[in-house]
Amino acid sequence: SNQVKNVALNRLVYLHFIARYLIVIYEAQFVAIPMQVWNELRNAFDHNIRSLTSNELDSISHIKKAEGHIQRAILDCCKILCRDSQLAFENLLKTHEKSALLLIDNGHFYPKLTKKFETSKRIFLKAKISDSQLGDQAKENNNVLANYLDAFYSYSETISYMQQKSTEIESAKFNLTVAQKLAIHIGIRNGLIIGSIVALLTLVLNKLIYPTFILPKLIQFFPNLQ
């Protein structure tokens, strides 16, 4: 009986640290704890206290019930983090022109970024499908938890990859804007096709080192770029 109780307690502690880790991440990002997660933690705490004041058999039962609540808290937190990460990524993409993103790393950045995002969505879908496996078996439950944690880590990696390129993204956006303005001036003066000029100028400008160096030089020749 003591062995059964110790096994249950060990798993409860294991799940507790996973839940705490995810909640800290969520709270750091959104300065709040999701209500459904808070309710599961409150119920887990209640059963944990009851396990301390019950007989041996009831104590084990309360520990397992606490385990179930913490497990649901983890799943809820993962689902919310994955959903919010997906929305955050989609919003990030909307704020940047695809034309600018295609300029980074010689055109390799955008395809790699979107591939990472599609992979994250597939992993998240796999996790949601595995929900039906939840039950009384620790092995199956661990598999479901692992699937959701994989999805969370995948989304985190995708967003981190985009954030690491923030300087290059801003530089590419700047160069694209300058190229568009410059192309309009050249195109109007020479009756040329603006789109082709934009493409050529953007590629050239993006190969230069710093936008802060580029613009003053261009303004010397094209004052209306300001």
C-alpha positions as CSV (number, residue, x, y, z in Angstrom):
1,S,0.0,0.0,0.0
2,N,2.8,2.4,0.8
3,Q,4.5,1.5,-2.5
4,V,1.3,2.3,-4.4
5,K,1.0,5.6,-2.5
6,N,4.7,6.5,-3.2
7,V,4.2,5.8,-6.9
8,A,1.1,8.0,-7.0
9,L,3.0,10.8,-5.1
10,N,6.0,10.6,-7.4
11,R,3.8,11.1,-10.5
12,L,1.9,13.9,-8.7
13,V,5.2,15.7,-8.1
14,Y,6.3,15.1,-11.6
15,L,3.1,16.6,-13.1
16,H,3.3,19.5,-10.6
17,F,6.6,20.7,-11.9
18,I,5.5,20.5,-15.5
19,A,2.4,22.5,-14.7
20,R,4.4,25.1,-12.8
21,Y,6.8,25.5,-15.7
22,L,4.0,26.1,-18.2
23,I,2.0,28.4,-15.9
24,V,5.1,30.6,-15.3
25,I,5.6,30.9,-19.1
26,Y,1.9,31.8,-19.6
27,E,1.9,34.3,-16.7
28,A,5.1,36.0,-18.0
29,Q,3.6,36.5,-21.4
30,F,0.0,37.4,-20.5
31,V,0.3,38.5,-16.8
32,A,-2.6,36.2,-15.9
33,I,-3.5,32.5,-15.3
34,P,-6.3,31.0,-17.4
35,M,-9.4,30.5,-15.3
36,Q,-9.8,26.8,-16.3
37,V,-6.2,26.1,-15.3
38,W,-6.6,27.9,-12.0
39,N,-9.8,25.8,-11.2
40,E,-7.9,22.6,-11.9
41,L,-5.1,23.6,-9.6
42,R,-7.5,24.6,-6.9
43,N,-9.2,21.2,-7.1
44,A,-5.8,19.4,-7.1
45,F,-4.8,21.3,-4.0
46,D,-8.1,20.4,-2.3
47,H,-7.6,16.6,-3.0
48,N,-4.0,16.9,-1.9
49,I,-5.0,18.3,1.5
50,R,-7.7,15.6,1.8
51,S,-5.1,12.9,1.2
52,L,-3.2,14.1,4.3
53,T,-6.3,13.8,6.5
54,S,-7.7,10.5,5.2
55,N,-7.1,6.8,5.8
56,E,-4.6,5.0,3.6
57,L,-7.1,3.8,0.9
58,D,-8.9,7.2,0.7
59,S,-5.5,9.0,0.7
60,I,-4.4,7.1,-2.4
61,S,-7.7,7.9,-4.1
62,H,-7.4,11.6,-3.4
63,I,-3.8,11.7,-4.7
64,K,-4.9,10.1,-8.0
65,K,-7.7,12.6,-8.2
66,A,-5.2,15.4,-7.6
67,E,-3.1,13.9,-10.4
68,G,-6.0,14.0,-12.8
69,H,-6.7,17.7,-12.1
70,I,-3.0,18.7,-12.5
71,Q,-2.9,16.7,-15.7
72,R,-5.9,18.6,-17.1
73,A,-4.3,21.9,-16.0
74,I,-1.2,21.0,-18.0
75,L,-3.3,20.0,-21.1
76,D,-5.4,23.2,-20.8
77,C,-2.3,25.4,-20.5
78,C,-0.6,23.7,-23.5
79,K,-3.7,24.1,-25.6
80,I,-4.0,27.8,-24.7
81,L,-0.3,28.4,-25.3
82,C,-0.4,26.6,-28.7
83,R,-3.5,28.4,-29.8
84,D,-2.2,31.8,-28.7
85,S,1.2,31.1,-30.3
86,Q,-0.5,30.2,-33.6
87,L,-2.5,33.5,-33.5
88,A,0.6,35.5,-32.5
89,F,2.5,34.0,-35.4
90,E,-0.2,34.7,-37.9
91,N,-0.4,38.3,-36.7
92,L,3.3,38.7,-37.0
93,L,3.1,37.5,-40.6
94,K,0.4,40.0,-41.3
95,T,2.6,42.9,-40.1
96,H,5.4,42.1,-42.6
97,E,5.2,42.1,-46.3
98,K,5.9,38.7,-47.9
99,S,8.1,40.6,-50.4
100,A,10.3,41.8,-47.6
101,L,10.6,38.4,-45.9
102,L,11.6,36.8,-49.2
103,L,14.7,39.0,-49.3
104,I,16.2,37.6,-46.1
105,D,18.9,34.9,-46.3
106,N,18.8,35.0,-50.1
107,G,15.2,33.9,-50.1
108,H,15.7,30.9,-47.8
109,F,14.2,32.5,-44.6
110,Y,10.5,32.7,-45.6
111,P,10.2,29.1,-46.9
112,K,11.9,27.7,-43.8
113,L,9.7,29.9,-41.6
114,T,6.5,28.7,-43.1
115,K,7.7,25.1,-43.1
116,K,8.3,25.4,-39.4
117,F,4.8,26.9,-38.9
118,E,3.1,24.1,-40.8
119,T,5.1,21.5,-38.8
120,S,3.9,23.1,-35.6
121,K,0.3,23.0,-36.7
122,R,0.6,19.3,-37.7
123,I,2.1,18.4,-34.3
124,F,-0.7,20.4,-32.5
125,L,-3.3,18.5,-34.5
126,K,-1.7,15.2,-33.6
127,A,-1.9,16.2,-29.9
128,K,-5.6,17.1,-30.2
129,I,-6.4,13.8,-31.9
130,S,-4.5,11.9,-29.1
131,D,-6.9,13.4,-26.5
132,S,-9.1,10.4,-26.7
133,Q,-6.3,8.2,-25.2
134,L,-6.6,10.0,-21.8
135,G,-7.7,7.6,-19.1
136,D,-6.4,5.7,-16.1
137,Q,-3.2,4.4,-17.7
138,A,-0.1,6.5,-17.0
139,K,1.7,5.4,-20.1
140,E,-1.1,6.6,-22.5
141,N,-1.5,9.8,-20.5
142,N,2.2,10.5,-20.7
143,N,2.0,10.1,-24.5
144,V,-0.8,12.6,-24.7
145,L,1.1,15.1,-22.5
146,A,4.3,14.5,-24.6
147,N,2.3,15.3,-27.8
148,Y,1.1,18.6,-26.3
149,L,4.5,19.6,-25.0
150,D,6.0,18.8,-28.4
151,A,3.4,21.1,-30.0
152,F,4.2,23.9,-27.5
153,Y,7.9,23.6,-28.0
154,S,7.5,23.6,-31.8
155,Y,5.4,26.8,-31.8
156,S,7.9,28.4,-29.4
157,E,10.8,27.5,-31.7
158,T,9.0,28.9,-34.8
159,I,8.2,32.3,-33.1
160,S,11.8,32.4,-31.7
161,Y,13.2,31.8,-35.2
162,M,11.2,34.8,-36.5
163,Q,12.1,37.0,-33.6
164,Q,15.8,36.2,-34.1
165,K,15.6,37.7,-37.5
166,S,13.9,40.9,-36.4
167,T,16.8,43.1,-37.4
168,E,17.0,41.6,-40.8
169,I,13.3,41.9,-41.2
170,E,13.3,45.6,-40.4
171,S,16.2,46.1,-42.8
172,A,14.5,44.3,-45.6
173,K,11.3,46.2,-45.1
174,F,13.2,49.5,-45.1
175,N,15.1,48.6,-48.3
176,L,11.8,47.5,-50.0
177,T,10.2,50.8,-49.1
178,V,13.2,52.8,-50.4
179,A,13.3,50.7,-53.6
180,Q,9.6,51.3,-54.2
181,K,9.9,55.1,-53.8
182,L,13.0,55.2,-55.9
183,A,11.5,53.0,-58.6
184,I,8.5,55.4,-58.9
185,H,10.9,58.3,-59.5
186,I,12.9,56.4,-62.1
187,G,9.9,54.9,-63.7
188,I,8.0,58.2,-64.0
189,R,11.1,59.9,-65.5
190,N,11.9,57.1,-67.9
191,G,8.5,55.5,-68.6
192,L,9.7,52.1,-67.4
193,I,7.8,49.3,-65.6
194,I,7.7,50.1,-61.9
195,G,7.4,46.5,-60.7
196,S,10.6,45.4,-62.4
197,I,12.5,48.3,-61.1
198,V,11.3,47.7,-57.5
199,A,12.4,44.0,-57.7
200,L,15.9,44.9,-59.0
201,L,16.5,47.8,-56.7
202,T,15.3,45.9,-53.6
203,L,17.7,43.0,-54.3
204,V,20.6,45.5,-54.7
205,L,19.7,47.5,-51.6
206,N,19.3,44.4,-49.5
207,K,22.8,43.4,-50.3
208,L,24.2,46.6,-48.8
209,I,25.2,46.7,-45.2
210,Y,23.1,49.3,-43.2
211,P,19.9,51.1,-44.2
212,T,21.0,54.1,-42.1
213,F,23.9,54.5,-44.6
214,I,21.7,53.9,-47.6
215,L,19.0,56.5,-47.2
216,P,21.1,59.7,-46.8
217,K,23.0,58.8,-50.0
218,L,19.8,58.3,-51.9
219,I,18.3,61.5,-50.6
220,Q,21.2,63.4,-52.1
221,F,20.0,62.4,-55.6
222,F,16.3,62.0,-54.9
223,P,15.2,64.6,-52.3
224,N,11.5,63.5,-52.6
225,L,12.3,60.2,-51.0
226,Q,12.1,61.8,-47.6
